[in-house]
Amino acid sequence: MIRPLLRMGDPRLLRRSRPVDRFDEAWLHALVADMEETMQHHDGAGLAAPQIGVDLRLVIFGCERSARYPDAEPVPWTVLINPVLTPLSPDVEEGWEGCLSVPGLRGWVPRWSRLRYSGFDPCGRPIERSVSGFHARVVQHECDHLDGILYPMRMADLSRFGFTDVLDAAAAD
């Protein structure tokens, strides 16, 4: 089922989410299925449970190819519960980000270049990966939602924040 997306300004997006404490249950698998359908419907690269009003530490992400990020490398389909992110170096990269909860806008956002993430899949099996590039950016963006952080809150330079169609037109000139 496609769930309604919360948009920036909704106070529920600013809360810290609760850990998932039960795995491999019908309600959790149904929630993940709803999140996947919602993310695909909106052509997203990821979605966090708080974006659909569910106050749990659960994110999904992955894409083979994205119309919104045409130059991005593929990111494997992942359901990540109770994630922990650990930077692997102090290096930071800046890049364009958008968000399903901030529709029609993009911003230039700094993120760790390389990181390790760990957590669990819906059955409670551990997941641990070391990643870089677009994969690392997507994980950080989605996990920020679990702590009530939207990407504009990470931006250092608001002159690089704007409507996608205007930014695209300016880049084409």
C-alpha positions as CSV (number, residue, x, y, z in Angstrom):
1,M,0.0,0.0,0.0
2,I,1.3,3.4,-0.9
3,R,1.4,5.5,2.2
4,P,1.1,9.3,2.4
5,L,4.5,11.1,2.7
6,L,5.1,13.7,5.5
7,R,6.6,16.9,4.2
8,M,9.0,19.3,5.7
9,G,7.2,21.4,8.4
10,D,5.4,18.4,9.9
11,P,6.7,18.1,13.5
12,R,6.8,14.3,13.3
13,L,9.8,14.6,11.0
14,L,11.8,16.3,13.7
15,R,11.5,13.5,16.3
16,R,14.1,10.8,17.2
17,S,12.7,7.4,16.3
18,R,12.4,4.4,18.6
19,P,14.4,1.2,18.1
20,V,12.7,-1.8,16.6
21,D,12.6,-4.5,19.3
22,R,10.8,-7.3,17.5
23,F,11.9,-8.9,14.3
24,D,10.4,-11.3,11.7
25,E,6.8,-10.4,12.5
26,A,4.0,-9.9,10.0
27,W,3.5,-6.2,10.9
28,L,7.2,-5.5,10.2
29,H,7.2,-7.3,6.9
30,A,4.0,-5.4,5.9
31,L,5.5,-2.1,6.9
32,V,8.6,-2.8,4.7
33,A,6.4,-3.8,1.8
34,D,4.4,-0.5,2.2
35,M,7.6,1.5,2.3
36,E,9.0,-0.2,-0.8
37,E,5.8,0.5,-2.7
38,T,5.7,4.1,-1.5
39,M,9.4,4.7,-2.4
40,Q,9.0,3.2,-5.9
41,H,5.8,5.1,-6.5
42,H,7.6,8.4,-5.8
43,D,10.8,7.3,-7.7
44,G,13.0,7.6,-4.6
45,A,16.4,6.1,-3.8
46,G,15.4,5.6,-0.2
47,L,12.8,6.1,2.5
48,A,12.8,6.2,6.2
49,A,9.9,5.0,8.4
50,P,9.4,8.5,9.9
51,Q,8.6,9.9,6.4
52,I,5.4,7.9,6.4
53,G,4.6,8.7,10.1
54,V,6.0,5.6,11.6
55,D,8.3,6.4,14.6
56,L,10.7,3.4,14.2
57,R,14.4,3.2,13.3
58,L,13.9,1.6,9.9
59,V,15.2,2.7,6.5
60,I,15.1,1.2,3.1
61,F,17.2,2.2,0.1
62,G,18.5,1.0,-3.2
63,C,18.4,1.6,-6.9
64,E,19.8,0.2,-10.1
65,R,19.2,3.5,-11.9
66,S,17.6,6.6,-10.8
67,A,15.9,9.3,-12.9
68,R,16.5,11.7,-10.0
69,Y,20.3,10.8,-9.8
70,P,21.2,9.7,-13.4
71,D,25.0,9.7,-12.8
72,A,24.8,7.7,-9.5
73,E,26.2,4.2,-9.3
74,P,23.8,1.4,-8.4
75,V,23.0,0.9,-4.7
76,P,22.0,-2.6,-3.5
77,W,18.4,-3.0,-2.2
78,T,18.7,-2.9,1.6
79,V,16.3,-2.9,4.5
80,L,18.2,-1.6,7.5
81,I,16.8,-1.6,11.0
82,N,18.4,0.0,14.1
83,P,21.3,1.4,12.0
84,V,24.7,2.5,13.4
85,L,26.9,4.6,11.2
86,T,30.7,4.9,11.7
87,P,32.8,7.2,9.5
88,L,35.9,5.4,8.1
89,S,37.8,8.7,7.6
90,P,37.3,12.4,8.3
91,D,37.0,13.1,4.6
92,V,33.8,14.8,3.5
93,E,32.3,15.1,0.0
94,E,29.6,17.6,-1.0
95,G,26.9,16.7,-3.5
96,W,23.3,17.4,-4.5
97,E,20.5,15.8,-2.5
98,G,16.8,15.9,-2.8
99,C,14.2,14.3,-0.5
100,L,10.7,12.9,-0.9
101,S,9.7,14.9,2.2
102,V,11.1,18.1,0.6
103,P,9.6,17.8,-2.8
104,G,10.8,19.9,-5.7
105,L,13.9,21.2,-4.0
106,R,17.6,20.2,-4.0
107,G,20.6,21.3,-1.9
108,W,24.4,20.9,-1.8
109,V,25.0,18.8,1.3
110,P,28.3,17.6,2.9
111,R,28.5,14.0,3.9
112,W,31.2,11.6,5.1
113,S,33.0,10.1,2.1
114,R,33.3,6.6,3.5
115,L,31.5,4.8,6.3
116,R,30.6,1.5,7.8
117,Y,27.0,0.8,8.6
118,S,25.5,-2.0,10.7
119,G,22.1,-3.0,11.8
120,F,19.6,-5.8,11.1
121,D,17.4,-7.0,8.3
122,P,13.6,-7.6,9.0
123,C,14.3,-11.2,10.2
124,G,16.9,-9.9,12.8
125,R,20.0,-11.1,10.8
126,P,22.9,-8.7,11.2
127,I,24.0,-6.5,8.3
128,E,27.4,-4.8,8.1
129,R,28.9,-3.0,5.1
130,S,31.6,-0.5,4.3
131,V,30.6,1.9,1.6
132,S,31.5,5.1,-0.2
133,G,30.2,7.5,-2.9
134,F,26.4,7.7,-3.6
135,H,25.8,4.6,-1.4
136,A,27.3,6.3,1.6
137,R,25.3,9.5,0.8
138,V,22.0,7.6,0.6
139,V,22.6,5.8,3.9
140,Q,23.5,9.0,5.7
141,H,20.5,10.9,4.3
142,E,18.0,8.2,5.2
143,C,19.5,7.6,8.7
144,D,19.3,11.3,9.4
145,H,15.5,11.0,9.2
146,L,15.7,8.6,12.2
147,D,17.2,11.5,14.3
148,G,14.8,14.2,13.1
149,I,17.3,15.7,10.6
150,L,16.3,16.9,7.1
151,Y,19.0,17.6,4.6
152,P,18.6,21.4,4.6
153,M,19.6,21.3,8.2
154,R,23.0,19.9,7.1
155,M,23.7,22.5,4.4
156,A,26.5,25.1,5.0
157,D,25.6,27.3,2.0
158,L,21.9,28.1,1.4
159,S,22.8,29.8,-1.9
160,R,23.1,26.2,-3.2
161,F,19.5,25.3,-2.2
162,G,16.7,25.7,-4.7
163,F,13.9,24.3,-6.8
164,T,15.0,21.4,-9.0
165,D,13.6,22.8,-12.2
166,V,15.3,26.2,-11.7
167,L,18.7,24.5,-10.7
168,D,18.5,22.2,-13.8
169,A,17.8,25.2,-16.1
170,A,20.6,27.2,-14.7
171,A,23.0,24.2,-15.1
172,A,22.0,23.9,-18.8
173,D,22.9,27.5,-19.5
